[in-house]
């Protein structure tokens, strides 16, 4: 095998210029593949991180995925079809939610908190704005939400210390011209009005959220909405967000209420990301495919020029398999050399990209380019480059193995 590798290397060195050009194609292909893949993967990871961190991993709501089966349907299974059933008028909410919270609290690495969300009207200085008011246990907000990371004025601790406090978004505060410490009136659909003191202002960067979301003590929200001891959702956070989909199915089977994971609620976005990744890998792989044609061209030229040498080798006892291995080894050498030089160049490009910052519209601080340094993309780039080089060498190698010594030597006489 050492002899075959020596012959393969001699063939490549005999055509240095063409070999270097082909090698540069692999080097640049690997480097650009790695840089683009890391950028796309980094943006995906950053998007999912923001999506996962800013929303609960699992949301238990006060509804059922499948409507309750009617008594007539149970009694006459398959014989009757009941439609247009009007549900009883009742105060909506999750029944026995404390037992559900106890069940969730017993699960390993799971944090949960009750929420009562409803619509309210904020009145201040003659202005009225509709908001979604979420009543939560102040001490538990940090465990299931990242809203504390976006506070620009005040803090969550101020809400804990003031039962009549409220947190509102930065855009909402600007729209109604209020500031930290002001008192605003909130009116519910039932006509009740209650005064709240602004103890915190948050800015997430999402306009609709910062304009239409507010947080307050759950007891005060229950009193305002006229729903004492009621909640309509439970927010759940996990140690590993990727386990949310499987765990949500388990929770729903146990408690009956609809349990929706972040993967399920963002299914359209995840499908879009999946399609984008397929397009990205197809485009960057084309760079290596083009580089592979350079290897094919070099090895094909070597095969044509070395017909007489191949005939002599076969006459000396080399088998067709040995000849094929010689030219496949040339592809392997170019592939390995391309990886050895291309991976460091790719790392250099990634480091350069990481220094680039930009400021999105509405953002007050510059943001660095999100890049992923995961080993998977290095393995994909190296493997694809090596496979492309071997595939490019296969046809010329197969052609070389079919050379007949008698025909070549007779034609040279």
C-alpha positions in Angstrom: 0.0 0.0 0.0 2.9 2.3 0.7 4.2 1.8 -2.8 0.8 2.6 -4.3 0.6 5.8 -2.3 4.2 6.8 -3.4 3.3 6.3 -7.0 0.1 8.3 -6.6 2.0 11.2 -5.0 4.6 11.2 -7.8 1.9 11.5 -10.4 0.4 14.5 -8.6 3.8 16.2 -8.2 4.5 15.7 -11.9 1.7 18.2 -12.6 2.2 20.7 -9.8 0.4 23.6 -11.2 -2.8 21.7 -12.0 -2.7 19.9 -8.7 -2.3 23.1 -6.8 -5.3 24.7 -8.6 -7.4 21.6 -7.8 -6.2 21.7 -4.2 -7.1 25.4 -3.9 -10.6 24.6 -5.1 -11.1 22.1 -2.3 -9.5 24.5 0.3 -11.7 27.4 -0.7 -14.7 25.1 -0.9 -14.2 23.8 2.6 -13.5 27.3 4.0 -16.6 28.8 2.5 -18.7 25.8 3.3 -17.7 26.1 6.9 -18.1 29.9 7.2 -21.6 29.9 5.6 -22.8 26.8 7.5 -21.6 28.3 10.8 -23.3 31.6 10.0 -26.6 29.9 9.1 -26.4 27.5 12.0 -25.5 30.3 14.4 -28.5 32.4 13.2 -30.7 29.4 13.7 -29.5 28.7 17.2 -29.8 32.4 18.1 -33.4 32.5 16.7 -34.4 29.3 18.6 -32.7 30.6 21.8 -34.6 33.8 21.7 -37.8 31.9 20.8 -37.3 29.4 23.6 -36.1 31.8 26.2 -38.8 34.4 25.6 -41.7 32.0 25.8 -42.6 29.0 28.0 -41.4 25.6 26.9 -44.9 24.2 27.6 -48.2 26.0 28.1 -51.1 24.3 29.8 -54.4 26.1 28.9 -58.0 25.9 30.1 -59.2 24.0 27.0 -59.3 20.5 25.7 -57.7 19.4 22.5 -60.6 17.0 21.8 -64.1 18.1 22.8 -65.7 16.1 25.6 -67.8 13.1 24.4 -71.5 13.6 24.9 -73.6 11.1 26.9 -75.6 10.1 23.9 -72.4 9.4 21.9 -71.2 7.2 24.8 -74.4 5.3 25.0 -75.0 4.8 21.3 -71.4 4.4 20.1 -71.3 5.1 16.3 -75.1 5.2 16.0 -75.6 8.9 16.6 -73.8 12.1 15.7 -74.3 15.1 18.1 -73.6 18.5 16.7 -74.1 22.2 17.6 -73.7 21.5 21.3 -73.8 24.7 23.3 -71.5 24.6 26.3 -72.7 25.7 29.7 -72.1 29.3 30.6 -69.5 29.1 33.3 -66.4 30.9 34.6 -63.5 29.6 32.5 -60.4 28.3 34.1 -58.3 25.3 35.0 -60.0 23.3 37.7 -58.0 21.9 40.5 -54.9 23.7 39.3 -53.1 23.4 42.6 -53.0 19.6 42.2 -51.7 20.1 38.7 -49.0 22.4 40.0 -48.1 19.8 42.7 -47.8 17.1 39.9 -45.6 19.3 37.8 -43.5 20.3 40.7 -42.8 16.6 41.4 -41.3 16.1 37.9 -37.5 16.4 37.7 -36.0 19.6 36.4 -39.5 21.2 35.8 -40.6 24.6 36.9 -44.2 25.8 36.7 -46.2 28.9 37.6 -50.0 29.7 37.3 -51.2 32.6 35.2 -54.5 34.4 34.8 -54.5 36.4 31.6 -57.3 38.7 30.4 -58.0 41.9 28.5 -58.0 45.3 30.2 -58.1 48.9 29.3 -55.4 51.3 30.7 -56.6 54.8 31.3 -54.2 57.7 31.9 -54.5 61.4 31.2 -57.6 60.8 29.0 -55.9 58.1 26.9 -57.2 54.5 26.7 -55.1 51.6 25.6 -56.1 47.9 25.4 -53.6 45.5 26.9 -53.2 41.8 27.8 -52.9 41.7 31.6 -51.1 38.7 32.9 -51.5 38.0 36.6 -48.6 36.0 38.0 -47.0 35.0 41.3 -44.3 37.7 41.4 -41.8 35.4 43.1 -42.1 32.9 40.3 -41.9 35.1 37.3 -38.1 34.7 37.0 -38.4 30.9 37.0 -40.7 30.7 34.0 -40.1 33.9 32.1 -37.1 36.0 31.0 -39.0 39.3 31.3 -36.6 40.3 34.1 -33.7 40.4 31.6 -35.5 43.1 29.6 -36.2 45.5 32.4 -35.0 49.0 31.5 -36.5 50.7 34.6 -37.4 49.2 37.9 -37.1 45.5 38.6 -39.1 42.4 39.4 -38.2 42.8 43.1 -40.2 46.0 43.1 -43.3 44.1 41.9 -42.7 41.6 44.7 -42.6 44.3 47.3 -45.7 46.2 46.0 -48.9 44.1 45.6 -50.5 46.9 43.6 -47.6 47.3 41.2 -47.5 46.6 37.5 -44.9 46.1 34.8 -45.6 47.6 31.4 -43.8 47.7 28.0 -41.5 50.5 26.9 -43.7 51.3 23.8 -46.9 51.4 25.9 -45.3 53.8 28.4 -44.3 56.1 25.6 -47.7 55.9 23.9 -49.6 57.0 27.0 -46.8 59.2 28.3 -46.2 57.6 31.6 -43.1 56.9 33.5 -41.8 54.8 36.5 -43.8 55.6 39.7 -47.0 56.9 37.9 -50.4 55.4 38.8 -52.7 54.2 36.1 -56.2 52.9 36.1 -57.1 49.5 34.6 -60.7 48.7 33.7 -61.9 45.1 33.0 -64.8 44.0 30.8 -67.0 43.5 33.9 -66.8 47.2 34.7 -64.4 46.9 37.6 -61.6 49.5 37.8 -58.4 49.3 39.8 -55.4 51.6 40.3 -51.9 50.2 39.7 -48.5 51.8 40.3 -45.9 51.4 37.6 -42.9 49.7 39.3 -41.1 48.4 36.2 -40.8 49.1 32.4 -39.5 46.4 30.1 -38.2 46.5 26.5 -38.0 43.2 24.6 -37.6 44.7 21.1 -40.9 43.2 19.9 -43.2 46.1 19.2 -46.5 44.4 19.6 -45.4 42.8 22.9 -44.0 46.0 24.3 -47.2 47.8 23.3 -49.8 45.4 24.5 -48.5 43.3 27.5 -48.5 44.0 31.2 -47.8 42.0 34.3 -49.3 42.3 37.8 -49.8 40.3 41.0 -52.2 37.4 40.3 -54.4 38.1 43.3 -55.0 41.7 42.1 -55.7 40.5 38.6 -58.2 37.8 39.8 -60.0 40.5 41.8 -60.1 42.9 38.8 -61.4 40.3 36.4 -63.9 38.9 38.9 -62.4 35.4 38.8 -61.2 34.7 42.3 -59.0 31.6 42.7 -59.1 31.0 39.0 -56.3 30.7 36.4 -56.4 30.0 32.7 -52.9 28.8 32.0 -49.8 27.3 33.5 -46.4 28.2 32.2 -43.8 25.4 32.3 -40.0 25.7 31.9 -37.7 22.7 31.5 -34.0 22.2 32.0 -33.7 20.8 28.5 -36.1 22.7 26.0 -35.8 19.8 23.5 -37.7 17.5 25.8 -40.8 19.8 25.7 -42.6 18.0 22.9 -42.5 14.6 24.5 -43.2 15.8 28.0 -46.2 17.9 26.8 -47.9 14.8 25.5 -47.3 13.0 28.8 -48.7 16.0 30.8 -51.8 16.2 28.6 -52.6 12.5 29.1 -52.3 12.9 32.9 -54.3 16.1 33.4 -56.6 16.2 30.4 -56.1 19.9 29.6 -54.4 21.0 26.4 -50.6 21.0 26.8 -48.8 22.7 24.0 -45.0 22.7 23.6 -43.0 25.5 22.0 -42.2 23.2 19.1 -45.9 22.7 18.4 -46.8 26.4 18.8 -43.9 27.4 16.5 -44.3 24.6 14.0 -44.5 26.9 10.9 -41.3 28.7 11.9 -39.5 25.4 12.5 -40.6 24.1 9.1 -39.3 27.4 7.5 -35.9 26.9 9.3 -35.7 23.3 8.1 -36.4 24.3 4.4 -33.8 27.1 4.8 -31.2 24.7 6.0 -31.8 22.3 3.1 -31.4 25.2 0.6 -28.2 26.4 2.4 -26.5 23.1 2.4 -27.4 22.6 -1.2 -25.9 25.9 -2.2 -22.7 25.6 -0.3 -22.3 22.0 -1.3 -22.3 23.1 -4.9 -19.0 24.9 -4.2 -17.3 21.6 -3.3 -18.9 19.9 -6.3 -17.4 22.4 -8.6 -14.0 21.9 -6.9 -14.4 18.2 -7.4 -14.6 18.7 -11.2 -11.1 20.2 -10.9 -9.8 17.0 -9.3 -11.6 15.0 -12.0 -9.9 17.0 -14.6 -6.4 16.6 -13.1 -6.6 12.9 -12.5 -8.2 12.3 -15.9 -5.3 14.1 -17.5 -2.8 12.1 -15.5 -4.5 8.9 -16.6 -4.3 9.9 -20.3 -0.6 10.9 -20.0 0.3 7.8 -18.0 -1.2 5.1 -20.2 2.3 3.8 -21.0 3.3 3.8 -17.3 0.1 2.0 -16.4 0.8 -0.6 -19.1 4.3 -1.1 -17.7 3.0 -1.4 -14.1 0.5 -4.1 -15.2 3.2 -5.9 -17.1 5.3 -6.0 -13.9 2.4 -7.7 -12.1 0.3 -4.9 -10.7 -3.4 -5.9 -10.8 -6.3 -3.7 -12.1 -7.3 -3.1 -8.4 -3.9 -1.8 -7.6 -4.0 0.7 -10.6 -7.5 1.8 -9.4 -6.2 2.3 -5.9 -3.3 4.5 -7.1 -5.7 7.0 -8.7 -8.2 6.8 -5.9 -5.4 7.6 -3.5 -4.7 10.7 -5.5 -8.3 11.9 -4.8 -7.8 11.0 -1.1 -4.5 13.0 -0.9 -6.2 16.1 -2.5 -9.2 15.7 -0.2 -7.1 15.4 3.0 -4.8 18.2 2.0 -7.8 20.4 1.2 -9.3 19.7 4.6 -5.9 20.3 6.4 -5.7 23.8 4.8 -9.4 24.5 4.4 -10.5 24.0 8.0 -8.1 26.6 9.4 -9.0 29.0 6.7 -12.6 28.4 7.5 -11.9 29.2 11.2 -10.2 32.4 10.1 -13.2 33.4 8.1 -15.5 32.6 11.0 -13.4 34.7 13.3 -13.5 37.6 10.9 -17.3 37.3 10.5 -17.7 37.3 14.3 -16.0 40.7 14.5 -18.7 42.2 12.3 -21.5 44.1 14.1 -24.7 45.7 12.9 -27.5 47.6 14.4 -31.0 46.4 13.4 -33.8 49.0 13.0 -35.1 49.9 16.5 -32.1 48.5 18.3 -30.1 50.8 20.5 -27.0 48.6 20.7 -25.0 46.9 18.0 -25.3 43.1 17.6 -22.5 40.7 16.6 -23.0 38.2 13.8 -24.3 35.0 15.4 -22.0 32.0 14.6 -21.9 28.4 15.7 -18.7 26.7 16.5 -20.2 23.2 16.9 -18.1 20.2 15.8 -20.9 18.9 13.6 -20.4 21.5 10.9 -16.6 20.8 10.9 -17.3 17.1 10.5 -19.9 17.7 7.7 -17.5 20.1 5.8 -14.5 17.7 6.1 -16.6 14.6 5.2 -18.3 16.1 2.2 -15.0 17.5 0.8 -13.3 14.1 1.2 -16.2 12.2 -0.4 -16.4 14.7 -3.3 -12.7 14.3 -3.9 -12.9 10.5 -3.9 -16.0 10.5 -6.1 -14.2 12.8 -8.6 -11.3 10.4 -8.7 -13.4 7.2 -9.1 -14.2 7.5 -12.8 -10.6 8.2 -14.0 -9.4 5.5 -11.6 -11.9 3.0 -13.0 -10.8 4.0 -16.6 -7.2 3.5 -15.7 -7.8 0.0 -14.3 -9.3 -1.0 -17.7 -6.1 -0.2 -19.6 -4.8 -3.2 -21.6 -0.9 -3.4 -21.6 -0.8 -5.2 -24.9 -2.7 -2.5 -26.8 -0.6 0.3 -25.3 2.8 -1.3 -25.7 2.0 -2.5 -29.2 0.8 1.0 -30.2 4.1 2.5 -28.9 6.3 0.3 -31.0 
